[in-house]
Amino acid sequence: MTRFARFLPAPILLIFIVASAVVPALAQSENPLYAPVTLLVPEVLSVRPHDPTAYTQGLLLHDGYLYESTGRSGFSTLRKVDPLSGEVLQQVSVPERYFAEGLALVGEQLIQLTWQSEVAFVYDWETFEQVGTIAYEGEGWGLCTDGQHLYMSDGTPFLDVRDPQTFELIFSGLVTLQGSIVERINELECVGDHIYANIWQTDYIVRIDKRNGVVTAVIDASSLITDDERAGLDDQEVLNGIAYLPETDTFLLTGKHWPWMFEVRFVEPEAAPE
């Protein structure tokens, strides 16, 4: 059995089967998978320094500080960062053979995924002392928590829902945009009923309804860096890193080896002039 059929919830699987056989207009009017999608853009509120050596894989805000997971084998780190100045206040290196990925805070512990090593590192969030490891199957990309569950991406169109205490897989659900699957889901940020996700090697972030996996908004962040700045980056050094600031209802966005971090609000684009 394919992973698609194996993990897709039965009601949603039935919807997909039915939708493929009915008139598109009927599918769009009655199928929740075809809900309208809002196009948004980032309104930049402030521009802050970001360490250009940081190959950002995971980003979160806690207690007034940013916690950042950086990747690449031999260069992976876990960092505590001043969100205003970009100064690295605390750092620990990951063993050279590991490529660090997504990051989440559960209680007083930080969980840091690795890409293809099928292991996550667990740290005390204050001291950065490694206090354990967690084994899992498959690749690790993005990770976030809503306080009740962990949500994990692996580069496929699926998001895994895991127990935050045991890391046990509870459910794996398909992410769709108007009935089409969404591939290369990467860094994640849990905000209320939604999960914001970078799409690897694109300038897009999608807002996913965590209850059904449906994309409700697409954010075009292509305007964040200039053409000259983009020319100095390779095709791997892309938008990645989303942290939510609940006090202001804004987000911090950055990218791999980007020199800047942007505080933004997601808004509808202005109407084109007539």
C-alpha positions as CSV (number, residue, x, y, z in Angstrom):
1,M,0.0,0.0,0.0
2,T,1.3,3.5,-0.8
3,R,2.0,6.0,1.9
4,F,-0.7,8.2,0.3
5,A,-3.4,5.6,0.9
6,R,-2.0,4.3,4.1
7,F,-2.0,7.6,6.1
8,L,-4.7,9.6,4.4
9,P,-7.8,9.7,6.7
10,A,-10.6,7.6,5.3
11,P,-13.1,10.5,4.8
12,I,-10.5,12.6,3.0
13,L,-9.4,9.6,0.9
14,L,-13.0,9.1,-0.1
15,I,-13.3,12.8,-1.0
16,F,-10.3,12.5,-3.3
17,I,-11.7,9.5,-5.0
18,V,-15.1,11.1,-5.5
19,A,-13.6,14.5,-6.6
20,S,-11.7,12.8,-9.4
21,A,-14.9,11.6,-10.9
22,V,-17.2,14.6,-10.6
23,V,-17.6,17.8,-12.4
24,P,-14.9,20.3,-11.2
25,A,-17.5,23.0,-10.4
26,L,-19.4,20.6,-8.1
27,A,-16.1,19.5,-6.4
28,Q,-15.1,23.1,-5.8
29,S,-18.5,24.0,-4.4
30,E,-19.0,21.1,-2.0
31,N,-15.5,19.8,-1.3
32,P,-13.7,21.5,1.7
33,L,-10.4,20.6,0.0
34,Y,-11.2,23.3,-2.6
35,A,-11.6,26.1,-0.1
36,P,-10.6,29.6,-1.4
37,V,-6.9,30.4,-0.8
38,T,-5.8,33.9,0.2
39,L,-2.7,35.5,-1.4
40,L,-0.7,37.4,1.1
41,V,2.6,39.3,1.1
42,P,5.0,40.3,4.0
43,E,4.7,43.9,5.1
44,V,8.2,44.7,6.4
45,L,8.1,46.4,9.8
46,S,11.8,46.2,10.7
47,V,15.0,44.8,9.3
48,R,17.4,43.2,11.8
49,P,20.9,41.7,11.4
50,H,21.2,37.9,11.0
51,D,24.5,36.0,11.1
52,P,25.3,35.2,7.4
53,T,27.1,32.0,8.5
54,A,23.9,30.6,9.8
55,Y,22.4,28.0,7.5
56,T,19.0,28.4,9.1
57,Q,16.9,25.2,9.5
58,G,14.7,25.9,12.5
59,L,13.7,29.1,14.3
60,L,11.5,29.8,17.4
61,L,11.0,32.5,19.9
62,H,10.9,31.8,23.7
63,D,11.1,34.1,26.7
64,G,12.3,37.0,24.6
65,Y,15.1,35.1,22.7
66,L,15.4,33.3,19.4
67,Y,16.5,29.7,19.3
68,E,18.0,28.7,16.0
69,S,19.0,25.4,14.5
70,T,21.6,25.7,11.7
71,G,22.5,22.9,9.3
72,R,25.1,21.4,7.1
73,S,27.3,18.5,8.1
74,G,30.3,19.7,10.1
75,F,28.7,23.2,10.7
76,S,25.4,22.4,12.4
77,T,24.7,24.3,15.7
78,L,22.1,25.1,18.2
79,R,22.0,28.8,19.1
80,K,20.4,31.4,21.4
81,V,20.2,34.7,19.5
82,D,19.2,38.2,20.5
83,P,16.2,38.9,18.2
84,L,17.0,42.6,17.8
85,S,20.8,42.7,17.2
86,G,21.2,39.1,15.8
87,E,24.1,38.5,18.3
88,V,24.7,34.9,19.1
89,L,24.5,34.7,22.9
90,Q,24.9,30.9,23.3
91,Q,25.9,28.1,21.0
92,V,26.7,24.4,20.9
93,S,28.0,22.5,18.0
94,V,26.3,19.3,16.7
95,P,28.7,16.4,16.0
96,E,30.2,16.7,12.5
97,R,28.4,13.7,10.9
98,Y,25.0,15.2,11.6
99,F,23.0,17.7,9.5
100,A,20.8,19.6,11.9
101,E,17.2,20.5,10.9
102,G,14.0,21.7,12.5
103,L,13.6,22.8,16.2
104,A,10.9,22.8,18.8
105,L,10.6,23.6,22.5
106,V,8.7,21.1,24.6
107,G,8.5,22.0,28.3
108,E,12.0,22.8,29.3
109,Q,13.7,20.9,26.5
110,L,14.6,21.7,22.9
111,I,14.2,19.0,20.3
112,Q,16.5,19.3,17.2
113,L,15.9,17.1,14.2
114,T,18.6,15.8,11.9
115,W,18.2,15.4,8.2
116,Q,19.0,11.8,7.2
117,S,20.4,10.3,10.4
118,E,17.0,9.4,11.9
119,V,17.8,10.8,15.3
120,A,16.8,14.0,17.2
121,F,18.9,15.6,19.9
122,V,17.2,16.7,23.1
123,Y,18.8,19.6,25.1
124,D,18.1,21.5,28.3
125,W,16.8,24.8,26.9
126,E,18.8,26.9,29.4
127,T,22.2,25.2,29.5
128,F,22.1,23.6,26.0
129,E,23.3,20.4,27.7
130,Q,22.3,17.4,25.6
131,V,20.0,15.3,27.8
132,G,18.9,12.6,25.4
133,T,18.2,11.4,21.8
134,I,15.1,10.3,20.0
135,A,15.0,7.8,17.1
136,Y,12.6,8.1,14.3
137,E,12.2,6.7,10.8
138,G,12.7,8.8,7.6
139,E,14.1,12.3,7.1
140,G,13.7,15.2,9.5
141,W,12.9,18.6,8.1
142,G,10.7,21.0,10.1
143,L,9.3,20.8,13.6
144,C,6.8,22.8,15.7
145,T,4.4,22.4,18.6
146,D,1.1,23.8,19.5
147,G,1.5,22.8,23.1
148,Q,-0.5,19.6,22.6
149,H,1.2,17.9,19.7
150,L,4.3,18.0,17.7
151,Y,4.1,18.6,13.9
152,M,6.9,17.3,11.8
153,S,7.8,17.6,8.1
154,D,10.0,15.3,6.1
155,G,10.0,17.0,2.6
156,T,7.0,15.0,1.4
157,P,3.4,16.3,1.2
158,F,2.7,14.8,4.6
159,L,2.8,16.3,8.1
160,D,3.4,13.9,11.0
161,V,1.5,14.5,14.2
162,R,3.6,13.2,17.2
163,D,3.3,12.8,20.9
164,P,5.5,15.6,22.4
165,Q,6.5,13.4,25.3
166,T,7.3,10.1,23.6
167,F,7.7,11.3,19.9
168,E,5.4,8.5,19.0
169,L,3.7,8.9,15.6
170,I,0.0,9.5,16.1
171,F,-1.1,10.4,12.6
172,S,0.3,11.4,9.2
173,G,-1.9,13.7,7.1
174,L,-1.7,15.0,3.6
175,V,-1.3,18.7,2.9
176,T,-3.3,20.1,-0.1
177,L,-3.8,23.3,-1.9
178,Q,-7.2,23.3,-3.7
179,G,-7.0,19.6,-4.1
180,S,-3.4,19.4,-5.2
181,I,-0.7,18.0,-3.0
182,V,2.0,20.4,-1.6
183,E,5.5,19.0,-1.8
184,R,8.8,20.0,-0.1
185,I,7.2,21.2,3.1
186,N,10.1,22.4,5.2
187,E,10.5,24.7,8.3
188,L,7.3,24.9,10.4
189,E,5.8,27.4,12.9
190,C,2.6,26.5,14.8
191,V,0.3,29.5,15.4
192,G,-3.2,28.9,16.8
193,D,-5.2,26.7,14.4
194,H,-2.6,27.0,11.7
195,I,0.9,25.8,10.7
196,Y,3.1,28.2,8.6
197,A,5.5,26.3,6.4
198,N,8.3,27.2,4.1
199,I,8.3,25.5,0.8
200,W,11.8,24.4,0.1
201,Q,13.7,26.2,-2.7
202,T,10.8,28.7,-3.2
203,D,10.0,32.2,-2.0
204,Y,6.6,30.9,-0.7
205,I,5.2,30.2,2.8
206,V,1.9,28.4,3.1
207,R,-0.6,28.7,5.9
208,I,-2.0,25.2,6.7
209,D,-5.2,24.5,8.6
210,K,-3.8,21.9,11.1
211,R,-7.2,20.3,11.5
212,N,-7.5,19.1,7.9
213,G,-4.2,19.8,6.1
214,V,-5.8,22.4,3.7
215,V,-3.7,25.4,2.7
216,T,-5.8,28.5,3.4
217,A,-3.2,31.2,2.4
218,V,0.0,31.5,0.3
219,I,2.5,34.1,1.2
220,D,4.8,35.4,-1.6
221,A,8.0,36.5,0.2
222,S,10.0,37.1,-3.0
223,S,10.3,40.8,-2.3
224,L,12.3,40.4,1.0
225,I,15.8,40.5,-0.4
226,T,17.0,42.5,-3.3
227,D,18.2,41.2,-6.7
228,D,21.8,42.0,-5.8
229,E,21.5,40.1,-2.5
230,R,19.9,37.2,-4.3
231,A,22.7,37.1,-6.9
232,G,25.2,36.5,-4.1
233,L,23.3,33.4,-2.9
234,D,23.3,29.9,-4.4
235,D,20.1,27.9,-5.1
236,Q,20.3,26.2,-1.6
237,E,20.5,29.5,0.3
238,V,16.8,30.2,0.3
239,L,14.0,31.6,2.5
240,N,13.8,29.4,5.6
241,G,13.1,30.3,9.2
242,I,9.7,31.4,10.7
243,A,9.2,32.6,14.3
244,Y,6.0,34.1,15.6
245,L,5.9,37.1,18.0
246,P,2.6,36.8,19.9
247,E,2.9,40.2,21.6
248,T,2.7,42.0,18.3
249,D,1.1,39.3,16.1
250,T,4.0,39.5,13.7
251,F,6.6,37.1,12.3
252,L,10.4,37.0,12.0
253,L,11.6,35.6,8.7
254,T,15.1,34.8,7.4
255,G,16.9,32.5,5.1
256,K,19.9,30.2,4.9
257,H,23.1,32.5,5.0
258,W,20.9,35.6,4.8
259,P,22.4,38.7,6.4
260,W,19.0,40.0,7.4
261,M,16.0,39.0,9.5
262,F,12.7,40.7,8.7
263,E,9.9,41.5,11.1
264,V,6.8,41.3,9.0
265,R,3.0,41.3,9.1
266,F,1.2,39.2,6.5
267,V,-1.2,41.4,4.5
268,E,-3.1,41.3,1.3
269,P,-1.2,42.9,-1.6
270,E,-2.3,46.4,-2.6
271,A,-4.6,46.6,-5.6
272,A,-2.7,47.1,-8.8
273,P,-3.0,50.7,-10.1
274,E,-5.5,51.2,-13.0
